[in-house]
Amino acid sequence: MDTDKERFRKMFPKLAEEMETGSCATKIDSVRVDPAIAKKEIAPKFDDYNPDIIDFLRRCDKAEQAEEIICYMENRKEISCDYANKLRKQLKQKGVRSFGSKKCDDYYLKQSGY
């Protein structure tokens, strides 16, 4: 048994340290057996949320990327020509950050508290 522990410690030194010290312990308050009930209890903030063009534009770093997204959505008829022109005008006059702060990776996951 000691050889297994040593082997584990060599393969996963940080994990072994956490297990031995209990430094990263997570308390489990309850357990739900029925997944449907569990999902209802959690009620994620972004369930059934469908991002709009502004959400996509907020992920852009450059105006060229934003223009590409506007063209794509306009070509797919997901936004009107008038709305696309308004977005282009705003992009040209005020820049890509005028649509809001940059949305980082895992934005929705972080916002929902997971």
N, C-alpha and C positions, 0 to 999 in steps of 0.2 A: 504494500500500500504506500509506503514512503517513496518508492521509486515512481509511482504514478503521480504523487504530489510534486516531486522534484521535476518530473518531465513536464507537468502542467505549468509549473512555475517558470521553467525555461522557455516554454512556448508562449505563455501569456503572462509576463512578469507584472504588468500593471493590474490586470484583472485579478491575479493571485493576491497581490497586495491589497486591493480593495476588498476582496473576500475575507482576508485574514483580519484586517483592521475594521471592517464595517463602515468605512468612510463614505461610501456611496450607497448606503442602504436606502431603500424606498419603502415607505410604509403603505400597506394595502389596507384600506378602510373597509372595503366590502367586496363581495364577489357576486356577480349575477350570472345565473346559469342560462337564462333565455336571452339570446342575442338581440331579439326584437325589443325587449324591455330595456336592455342595456343601451341600445342605440337611442331610444326615446329619452332615457335619462340624461344622456350626454348632450343631445340636441346641438350639434355643431353649428356655429355661427354662419357658415357659408354653405350649408346644405342647399342644394338646388340653386345655387347662385351661378349665374351665367355672366362672365365678364363682358363688359362693353368695350367699345373702341378706346375710350379714355383709359381703361385698365391696361390695355395693350400699349398705348402710347407712353404710359408712365413707366414701362419697363425699358424704354429706349434710352440709349446713351447719346445718340447723335440725331440731328435733324433728318439725315438721309434715311435712317431706319424708320423714323416716324412717317416720312413721306411714303415709304414703301408700304407701310401698314395701311395708311389712308387709301392708297391706290388699290391695294388688295381688297379691302372692305368695300370700296366703291364698285369695283369690278364684279364682286360677288353679290352686289345689290343689297348688302347688309346695312349700308348707309346711303342716304340720298346724295345726289350730285351737289345740291345746295349745302348740305351739312359738310360734305368733304371739302368744299371750297372755303367754308368758314373755318374749318380746322386748319387748312393750309395757310390761310391768312394769319390766324393766331400763331401758328408755328413760325412763319416767316417774320412776323413783327415782334413776338415775345419769346420765342424759343421753346425748346422741348419741355423745359421744366415748368412752363406756364400751365401745363395740364395737371400738375401736381408733383409731389415729391417722388423720387425714384422708388419703384417697388422692387425690393430685393428678391433673391431666390427664397423659396419657402414662405413668401409673404402671407398667404392665406393660412398656411399651417401655423405660423407664429401668431397671427391675429386670432385664430380660433382657440389658442391656449394649449395646443399639443406640444 
